[in-house]
Amino acid sequence: MRPDAGQILELVSQYAEQGLMLLRTFEEVASRIDNYVVATDDAGRVIACAALEEYSPSLAEVSSVAVATTHQGKGLGTQVVLGVERLARARDIDELFALSLTDKFFISLSYKPTTISRYPEKLARYDTLSKSGVEIVPKRCFQKELGKSWSAPRLVEQAVAPKPKKRKIG
């Protein structure tokens, strides 16, 4: 088991306590540790995470997206979600969905607004949680079809044009 399960739990629990995401237990995180993508600081502490929650061989949810408040605005949320997308592609998952309280983040990552009713698997999970007393906060739903081919972004080296030679006149 990866040693960062406790750190992931600590990070997502901060958001769960605010009602912004579902509460996880240590056992849930630890048993699904291979579904988490994390970003760490120089000391190795988890400062951002996201998880791939598989519903079927072709459908999964991007869940547990969290960034430590002291590290927000640095692109870490984007990086962990892109990591989850790579994980989904490696597992041959065709479609991802995500639930969020805001529109901007997932739209910026090419997700399209949709309705949660497209995902009866998620609705069934919410129903089970509601019946056990968990309050479900309504969120917007976003969807992304994953292409079969994907390559990591490449740095484009900019060719430096030679400096024009000065001509001496006279």
C-alpha positions in Angstrom: 0.0 0.0 0.0 1.2 3.5 -0.9 2.1 5.5 2.2 0.1 8.6 1.0 -3.4 7.2 1.7 -3.5 9.0 5.0 -2.4 12.3 3.4 -5.0 11.9 0.6 -7.7 11.3 3.3 -6.5 14.4 5.2 -6.7 16.6 2.1 -10.2 15.4 0.9 -11.6 15.5 4.4 -11.1 19.2 4.6 -13.5 19.6 1.6 -15.9 16.9 2.9 -16.3 18.7 6.2 -17.4 21.8 4.2 -19.9 19.7 2.3 -18.0 20.2 -1.0 -17.3 16.5 -1.6 -18.3 13.1 -0.2 -16.5 11.9 2.9 -14.1 9.0 2.4 -12.8 6.6 5.0 -9.1 5.5 5.3 -10.2 2.1 4.1 -11.9 3.5 1.0 -8.9 5.5 0.1 -6.4 2.7 0.8 -8.3 0.1 -1.1 -8.5 2.3 -4.1 -5.1 3.9 -3.8 -4.1 2.8 -7.4 -7.0 5.0 -8.7 -5.5 8.2 -7.2 -3.2 10.6 -8.9 -1.4 13.0 -6.5 0.9 16.0 -6.6 3.4 16.5 -3.8 5.5 19.3 -2.6 9.3 19.2 -2.2 9.0 17.4 1.1 6.8 14.7 -0.4 3.5 15.8 1.2 0.4 15.4 -0.9 -0.9 18.8 -1.9 -3.3 17.8 -4.7 -5.2 14.7 -5.7 -7.9 13.3 -7.9 -9.3 9.8 -8.3 -10.7 7.6 -11.1 -14.0 6.0 -9.9 -14.9 3.3 -12.4 -18.5 2.4 -13.0 -18.2 0.1 -16.0 -15.4 -0.9 -18.4 -16.1 2.2 -20.5 -17.3 4.8 -18.0 -15.7 6.4 -15.0 -16.0 9.5 -12.8 -13.2 12.0 -12.0 -13.7 12.3 -8.3 -12.0 13.6 -5.1 -10.4 16.5 -6.9 -8.7 18.5 -4.1 -5.9 21.0 -3.8 -4.4 22.2 -0.5 -5.6 25.8 0.0 -2.0 27.0 0.3 -1.2 25.7 -3.2 -4.3 26.7 -5.1 -4.0 28.7 -8.3 -0.8 26.9 -9.4 -2.4 24.5 -11.9 -2.2 21.5 -9.6 -5.9 20.6 -10.0 -5.5 20.6 -13.7 -2.4 18.4 -13.5 -4.0 15.7 -11.3 -7.2 15.7 -13.5 -5.0 15.2 -16.6 -3.3 12.4 -14.7 -6.6 10.8 -14.1 -7.5 11.1 -17.8 -4.2 9.3 -18.7 -5.0 6.6 -16.2 -8.5 6.2 -17.8 -7.0 5.9 -21.2 -4.6 3.3 -20.0 -7.6 1.3 -18.8 -9.4 1.8 -22.1 -12.2 3.9 -20.5 -14.1 5.8 -23.2 -16.0 8.4 -21.2 -15.4 10.4 -18.1 -17.8 12.5 -16.1 -17.3 14.8 -13.2 -19.5 16.7 -10.7 -18.6 20.2 -9.6 -20.1 23.2 -7.8 -18.6 25.5 -10.5 -18.5 25.5 -14.3 -15.2 27.0 -15.1 -12.7 24.3 -14.0 -14.0 21.3 -16.0 -15.0 23.4 -19.0 -11.5 24.7 -19.2 -10.4 21.0 -19.5 -12.7 20.5 -22.5 -15.5 18.8 -20.5 -19.0 19.6 -21.7 -22.0 20.3 -19.5 -24.5 17.4 -19.3 -27.1 16.1 -17.0 -26.5 13.6 -14.2 -29.5 11.6 -15.4 -27.1 10.2 -18.1 -25.4 8.3 -15.4 -27.8 6.0 -13.6 -24.9 4.3 -11.9 -24.1 7.6 -10.1 -27.7 8.2 -9.3 -28.0 4.7 -7.7 -24.9 5.5 -5.6 -26.4 8.8 -4.5 -29.7 7.0 -3.6 -27.8 4.5 -1.4 -25.9 7.2 0.3 -29.0 9.3 0.9 -30.8 6.3 2.5 -27.9 5.9 4.8 -28.2 9.5 6.0 -25.5 11.2 3.8 -26.6 14.6 2.6 -26.0 15.0 -1.2 -25.2 18.5 -2.3 -26.5 19.2 -5.8 -23.7 19.7 -8.3 -23.3 20.4 -12.0 -22.4 17.5 -14.2 -19.7 17.5 -17.0 -18.7 14.9 -19.5 -15.7 14.2 -21.7 -15.2 11.6 -24.4 -11.7 10.3 -24.4 -10.0 9.9 -27.7 -8.2 6.6 -28.4 -4.9 8.4 -29.2 -3.2 10.8 -26.8 0.3 12.0 -26.4 1.8 14.1 -23.8 2.2 17.8 -24.6 5.5 18.5 -26.1 7.6 21.5 -25.6 8.2 23.3 -28.8 11.7 24.7 -29.0 11.7 28.1 -30.5 14.4 28.5 -33.1 16.5 31.6 -32.5 16.9 33.6 -35.6 20.5 34.7 -36.3 21.1 38.3 -35.6 21.4 40.4 -38.7 24.9 41.4 -39.5 25.7 45.0 -39.5 27.1 46.3 -42.7 29.7 49.0 -42.7 29.2 51.6 -45.3 32.0 53.5 -46.6 
